[in-house]
Amino acid sequence: MHGRLNAARLAVAALAAAGAWQVGAGSWLHLKAWLAQAMIEQAWQHNRADGRAAARPWAWADTTAVARITFVEQARSMVVLAGDAGRVLAFGPGHRTGTPLPGTAGNSMISGHRDTHFRILGQLADGQRIEVERLDGRRRTYRVVAARIVDRRNLGIAADRGADELTLVTCWPFDAVAPGGPLRYVVSALAEDDA
């Protein structure tokens, strides 16, 4: 009897430890994204004052702050990093290499995680404003014109259609249990002069 009681206590302790580990691991991504924003903000301020993307958020970072994006109606702002690899998106939204920088002519593409920075995409509606601030201080306002769900292999979302366009991308569905998946939620916005 005493042996079964000890085994049951050990099993409960093991389950509690495993549960605590899972909660901690799940919270780590959110905590890392939040803490990194303070360092990224400092790098943005430095780069903005300098007019070029030179300062890195931390010494070993392989990205720089290249723009600020503001969701006007939601009163939410975040710094956009160079590149959209997973190691960049863990810290903030990232600008896709090979597309124009945000706030310049062409189709600028920015990606972000659905469960952190780009969860906000689900709150956007047609006609709402997205403001982009460039390193040179110029600001450009875009208006949301569409939101759609596409297959991740749909490379047409990055196509240049001859307009000043902002394309925001995140995984779909927002409440998926597993990360990744084959679908993407895409928000398209046009510069106010082009909308």
Residue pairs with C-beta under 8 A, 6 or more apart in sequence:
29 90
29 113
29 115
29 116
30 115
30 116
32 90
32 91
33 90
33 91
33 92
33 113
33 116
33 117
36 57
36 90
36 91
36 92
37 78
37 79
37 91
37 92
39 57
39 58
40 57
40 65
40 79
40 81
40 91
40 92
41 79
42 55
42 57
43 55
43 56
43 57
43 64
43 65
43 79
44 65
44 68
44 79
46 54
46 55
47 53
47 54
47 55
47 64
47 65
47 66
47 135
48 133
48 135
48 137
50 135
51 135
51 136
51 137
52 135
53 64
53 65
53 66
53 82
53 135
54 64
55 64
55 65
56 62
56 63
56 64
57 63
57 64
57 65
57 81
57 91
62 83
62 87
62 88
63 81
63 82
63 83
63 88
63 91
63 94
64 81
64 82
65 79
65 80
65 81
65 82
66 80
66 81
66 82
66 95
66 101
66 102
66 135
67 79
67 80
67 95
67 101
67 102
67 103
67 132
67 133
67 134
67 135
68 77
68 78
68 79
68 80
68 132
68 133
69 77
69 78
69 79
69 80
69 93
69 102
69 110
69 130
69 131
69 132
70 76
70 77
70 130
70 131
70 132
70 133
71 77
71 120
71 123
71 124
71 128
71 129
71 130
72 128
72 129
72 130
72 131
72 141
73 128
73 129
74 120
74 123
74 124
76 120
78 92
78 93
78 117
79 92
80 92
80 93
80 94
80 95
80 102
80 110
81 88
81 91
81 92
81 93
81 94
81 95
82 88
82 94
82 95
82 97
83 94
83 95
83 96
83 97
84 94
84 95
84 96
84 97
84 109
84 110
84 111
85 94
88 94
89 111
89 112
89 113
90 113
92 112
92 117
93 110
93 111
93 112
93 117
93 118
93 168
94 110
94 111
94 112
95 101
95 102
95 108
95 109
95 110
96 109
96 110
96 111
96 158
98 158
99 106
99 107
99 108
99 109
99 158
99 167
100 106
100 107
100 108
101 108
101 134
102 108
102 110
102 132
102 134
102 140
102 166
103 132
103 133
103 134
103 138
103 139
103 140
104 134
104 164
105 164
106 160
106 164
106 165
107 158
107 159
107 160
107 161
107 163
107 165
107 166
107 167
108 132
108 165
108 166
108 167
109 157
109 158
109 167
109 168
109 169
110 166
110 167
110 168
110 169
111 118
111 168
111 169
111 170
112 118
112 121
112 168
112 169
112 170
113 170
113 171
114 121
114 170
114 171
114 172
114 173
114 174
114 176
114 185
115 174
115 179
118 168
118 169
118 170
119 170
119 174
121 147
121 168
121 170
121 185
121 187
122 174
122 185
124 130
124 144
124 147
124 187
125 144
126 144
126 145
126 146
126 147
127 143
127 144
128 143
128 144
129 141
129 142
129 143
129 144
130 141
130 142
130 143
130 144
130 166
130 168
130 189
131 139
131 140
131 141
131 142
132 139
132 140
132 141
132 142
132 166
133 139
134 140
140 164
140 191
141 191
141 192
142 164
142 165
142 166
142 189
142 190
142 191
142 192
142 195
143 189
143 190
143 192
143 195
144 187
144 188
144 189
145 188
145 189
145 190
145 195
146 187
146 188
147 185
147 186
147 187
147 188
148 185
148 186
148 188
149 172
149 183
149 184
149 185
149 186
150 157
150 183
150 184
150 186
151 182
151 183
151 184
152 181
152 182
152 183
152 184
153 182
154 184
157 167
157 169
157 184
157 186
158 167
163 190
163 191
163 194
164 190
164 191
164 193
164 194
165 188
165 189
165 190
165 191
165 194
166 188
166 189
166 190
166 191
167 186
167 187
167 188
167 189
168 186
168 187
168 189
169 184
169 185
169 186
169 187
170 184
170 185
171 179
171 180
171 181
171 183
171 184
171 185
172 181
172 183
172 184
172 185
173 181
173 183
173 185
174 185
